[in-house]
């Protein structure tokens, strides 16, 4: 799958309401009966980004290049903050 942010035309720091609004806008423009391939791609991207776990994985694992450990940790922290995932969700994933 290509980048879900590119497919939906949103930035990685998009909030849930804006993500849903953009999804609905694209579905209206690409109805499944007229454009099934585009609709399927849009739906898959939306399903991926609306799930907090997969969205966080997308944010975290985009670390590229050979960075120092401090750079990687700082990058991950900023990506987690930008993902706007509720603290309760992150705590439940960590098992705390």
C-alpha positions as CSV (number, residue, x, y, z in Angstrom):
1,X,0.0,0.0,0.0
2,X,1.2,3.5,-0.8
3,X,1.4,6.0,2.0
4,X,-2.1,6.4,3.6
5,X,-1.4,10.0,4.4
6,X,-0.8,10.7,0.7
7,X,-3.9,8.8,-0.3
8,X,-6.1,10.7,2.0
9,X,-4.3,14.0,1.5
10,X,-3.7,14.7,5.2
11,X,-0.7,15.3,7.3
12,X,0.5,12.9,10.0
13,X,-0.7,15.2,12.8
14,X,-4.3,15.2,11.6
15,X,-6.9,14.7,14.4
16,X,-9.7,12.1,14.3
17,X,-12.4,14.5,13.3
18,X,-10.5,16.0,10.4
19,X,-9.4,12.5,9.3
20,X,-13.0,11.3,9.2
21,X,-14.2,14.5,7.4
22,X,-11.6,14.0,4.7
23,X,-12.4,10.3,4.3
24,X,-16.1,11.1,3.9
25,X,-15.3,13.8,1.4
26,X,-13.2,11.4,-0.7
27,X,-15.9,8.7,-0.5
28,X,-18.4,11.2,-1.9
29,X,-16.0,12.0,-4.8
30,X,-15.1,8.3,-5.4
31,X,-18.3,6.2,-4.8
32,X,-17.7,2.4,-4.9
33,X,-20.1,1.8,-7.7
34,X,-18.3,4.2,-10.0
35,X,-14.6,4.0,-8.9
36,X,-14.2,0.7,-7.0
37,X,-10.4,0.7,-7.1
38,X,-10.0,4.2,-5.8
39,X,-12.7,3.6,-3.2
40,X,-10.9,0.5,-1.9
41,X,-7.6,2.3,-1.7
42,X,-9.2,5.2,0.2
43,X,-11.0,2.9,2.6
44,X,-7.9,0.8,3.3
45,X,-5.9,4.0,4.1
46,X,-8.7,5.3,6.4
47,X,-9.0,2.0,8.2
48,X,-5.2,2.0,8.7
49,X,-5.0,5.5,10.1
50,X,-8.2,5.4,12.3
51,X,-6.7,2.5,14.2
52,X,-4.5,4.0,17.0
53,X,-2.1,1.1,17.0
54,X,-1.5,1.0,13.3
55,X,-1.3,4.8,13.1
56,X,1.4,4.8,15.9
57,X,3.3,2.0,14.1
58,X,3.2,4.1,10.9
59,X,4.5,7.1,12.9
60,X,7.2,5.2,14.8
61,X,8.7,3.0,12.1
62,X,9.3,5.8,9.6
63,X,12.8,6.4,11.2
64,X,15.2,6.5,8.3
65,X,19.0,6.7,7.8
66,X,21.7,6.0,10.3
67,X,21.0,8.2,13.2
68,X,22.4,8.2,16.7
69,X,20.3,6.6,19.4
70,X,19.5,10.1,20.9
71,X,18.3,11.2,17.5
72,X,16.1,8.1,17.1
73,X,14.6,8.5,20.6
74,X,13.9,12.2,20.0
75,X,12.4,11.4,16.6
76,X,10.1,8.7,18.1
77,X,9.0,11.0,20.9
78,X,8.0,13.7,18.5
79,X,6.2,11.2,16.3
80,X,4.2,9.8,19.2
81,X,3.2,13.4,20.2
82,X,2.3,14.2,16.6
83,X,0.1,11.0,16.3
84,X,-2.2,12.5,18.9
85,X,-3.0,9.2,20.4
86,X,-4.7,9.4,23.8
87,X,-2.5,8.6,26.8
88,X,-4.9,5.9,27.9
89,X,-4.4,4.1,24.7
90,X,-0.6,4.2,24.9
91,X,-0.7,3.0,28.5
92,X,-3.0,0.1,27.6
93,X,-0.6,-0.9,24.8
94,X,2.4,-0.8,27.1
95,X,0.7,-3.0,29.7
96,X,1.0,-0.4,32.5
